[in-house]
Every structure is written in structure tokens, then in C-alpha cells.
Amino acid sequence: MSTYLIGDIHGCYHELRALLTEVNFDPNRDTLWLTGDLVARGPDSLDVLRYVKQLGSAAKIVLGNHDLHLLGVYARISRNKPKDKVDELLSAQDADELINWLRKQPLLQIDNDLKLIMTHAGLTPQWDLETAKMCALEVETMLSSSSYPLFIDSMYGDMPNNWSPELSGLARLRFSTNALTRMRYCFPNGQLDMVCKDKPENAPVPLQPWFKLPQQIPEEYSIVFGHWASLEGQGTPDRFYALDTGCCWGGKLTMLRWEDKQYFTQPSLSAIKKSY
């Protein structure tokens, strides 16, 4: 029985299946953790959603910013960008079923036995673990409710960018969503910077990658995340695992077997010649 963790798939279905075939993944025995952004940019988002959905409890996923954008597109709130390549998914006969399944997925996964935490972008240094669980649950509850289009409509925006327990309503939900699905950099006090997307060596002072700042998460926990392809899986401290390696951009899909920390990679089969 093994636990496999895979970075952002972005519609790269054939690369996903190739990785799982390499390790003889068995959903009756093994567990698959996915860092979010299952869809968009790659060619086969529909096949990815169908496959992951049918895995049932063998798959543990978190929603990424592109997954949330798809929910907005389906609700006719957000614009369908041709570069996302989701037209086939949107017009599929089972689109309603897939979208309703997707919007009921979590933004945070925690396994207390494995001492393992997964989110799409990371955890803001301003949160302890209980606060992170509370804030993720608040967003998940809204997404799974009939009022989710209201939240999606107000989701976009970079403010507020500083956590306070006094935050409420849609502003609180927006902060939590940004921290869990879009964050890369923070100011020294933990305040989010939602603008810089450069590699860490090119980031302006005083910005720091969120994982380089002091954390309130207990040290026995490891944190797995995706979202940040330009890291290329490198440069994180111990107990932080960056798994997005830009498969949909012509990079590779990366998988980590948790029990022995062995990495497996699958080069892109449909490289897109574009920078991250």
C-alpha cells in the first residue's frame, strides 16, 4: 500500500496515466494525492476529471485556482479563455455531474497519521493549523452550497491581503481562497503579495516565498503544494514539497511516493512552447 502525490496535472491525462502505470498504481490498495489544477491549459481536462472522479476514495485532491475558474466559467460568471482548452469538457454530456463533483472537493487535505498536509498554493504563515482548517472549511461549505455562484462572482481580487480573525463575509472567503490557491510571496509580516510571479532569485525586496517565513504549523507535519511551476520542484526547505513542474508548458509531471520519498517523472507528451 503506497501513497502517491502528483503535482498540477492541467489536463495532461496521458502523462498522468503513464506515471501511474510505471508504479503499478492500484486504487484498491494505493492512495493518490493531487495538488489541484486538474484542468486547463493541457489538452485532456475532460478525461482527467472523469478518471479522477471514478477513483472515488482512492483519490485525495484539493482545488486549485484553475479548477475554481472552471466553476466560474460553467456558472457563466467567468470568461472561457480559449487557451484553457476546456470546451470539450463544458459541452460533455456528463459536465453537470463532473462540475458538481468538483465543487464539492476540499481546499485542504490533512492526514494526521502520515503527518501530511496538502493545499494547492500553500499555507499563509499567519495561520496556525486550526485556523487553516477553519478557513478552508468555510470556503468549501460555500462552494458546495447552492449559493456558490455568489462566491465565485466575488472571488476575484487581491484584497484583503492581511489575515485578521475579524474578517467576515465575502472578504474573509476571498482572503482564504487567495492564500490556499494563489499565494506565492509574502511580506515579512506574513501579509500576502498577489502580484509577483518571478522566481525567488528575481523577487523584489522584501518579498519572500511563503515557505521561507516562520510557520505556525507543527514541525512534525510536511506540506505538499503545487501552483508554482517556475520553482521546478526545487529550493524549498525540509518538509516542504513543491510538485508542480510545468507539464502543460512542456515540462514534466512529477510524482512523489511518500513512504520512501522516491520521485517519478513523466516528460510532457504535448509540449507547449511558452514560459511559465
VENCOR-V106660 format. One record per run of one state. SS is the DSSP state (H for helix, E for strand, C for the rest). FROM is the first residue (numbers start at 1). LEN is the number of residues. Records with the same first field share a line. If there is no record, write none. Layout:
SS->FROM-LEN  FROM-LEN
This chain:
C->1-2  7-6  23-8  35-10  55-1  62-3  75-7  85-2  91-4  103-6  112-4  119-10  144-4  156-13  182-3  187-5  194-6  203-5  213-9  226-3  232-8  243-3  250-2  258-4  268-9
E->3-4  31-4  59-3  109-3  116-3  185-2  192-2  208-2  222-4  240-3  246-1  252-6  262-6
H->13-10  45-10  56-3  65-10  82-3  87-4  95-8  129-15  148-8  169-13  200-3  210-3  229-3  247-3
